[in-house]
Amino acid sequence: MAEAGTVLIAVRDQVLADSLRFSLELEGYEARLCEPPLEQPAGVELRTCLLLDQEVFATLWGRGGTGVLTRFNLPTVLMVNQRTPRLMDYAMAAGVTTVVEKPLLGGILFDAIRSALDGSAC
């Protein structure tokens, strides 16, 4: 099995964060929880991506606006409640790699993370 990679998880809901970490580790990823407010992660390896929820993204957007995620230089997967044109515009302007809509049915989240790590947006 190829190296799965590392996923940095930044979500407000601690129960969701723990659940995501558990699920990602079962899939072979190294999963690390990041406490908001999110700062530049230390010790980032090559196959690493950032997983954000909509609340953390909104906080980051409010602090930095356009290109807010480019300072992390990591592919980013954003989990949202509903894709709206405005949210998608913000996500694209901020440098989000992939947006997934909840509920996270089937393997949609794992597919998005794999695509982000492989350098192809979905």
Buried (B, 14 or more C-beta within 10 A) or exposed (E): EEEBBBBBBBBBEEEBBBEBBEBBEEBEBBBBBBEBEBEEBEEBEEBBBBBBBBBBBBBBBEEEEEEBBEEBEBBBBBBBEEEEEEBBEBBEBBBBBBBBEBEBEEEBBBBBBBBBBBEEEB
